[in-house]
Amino acid sequence: TRGVAARRARVDAAEAAAQSAQDAVRETPRVAPVVGTMTAETAHHGGTVTADVPVVSMVADGRYEGDVRMADADIAKVTVGDTALVTFDAYPGALFHAKVTTVDPAASVVGGVSAYGATITFDNNDPRLSAGLSANVRIITATKDAVVLVPTSAIITDGANAFVYVTSAHGAVKTPVTIGIQSASGMTEVTSGLTPGETVLTYGASTGS
């Protein structure tokens, strides 16, 4: 009948459009988002691919980047532009310089643990760098010159207050202090309360400030 013929014509038109779209996809070149070197290809012409499985891996020709994971207490101190000092177990004694280029706005779960991510970009493409290396990263979030430093273990906190024990001829004196930035090496800046040369107690031993 006329109605059946009309519906059949619409079906034929839809199939033709679908076939045309498939032909266009096959003839459309796949362009990489970056210029680089292909390192692996897991799919081939006529093969079957699986969702969420990369079919091509490549390394960009630009500067190398690294992914860094850290706790929420640390990510709050990190900003784009911070200097990163990187070491690799593969190259003992070698120090590589990088910069923080992105900081994730939200946490992600890695191995069941919530962590924040950041991306560092190396200052130079050292020939020793290669994709997949594990690194140790220290991010410099602040620097100061000519400051009074004491071991962090010498500082005792009581609520919002901090103090240290300063040695004197009359024994150890509890001295209130104001603290500044802390270093990853276990030292803390004292902005007031101490003068250079005074000696503070830490773990029962005396250490010069």
Helices and strands as residue ranges (DSSP letters): H 2-27, E 36-41, E 56-60, E 65-70, H 72-75, E 83-88, E 91-103, E 108-110, E 113-122, E 135-140, E 148-151, G 152-154, E 156-158, E 161-168, E 171-182, E 187-192, E 199-202, E 205-208
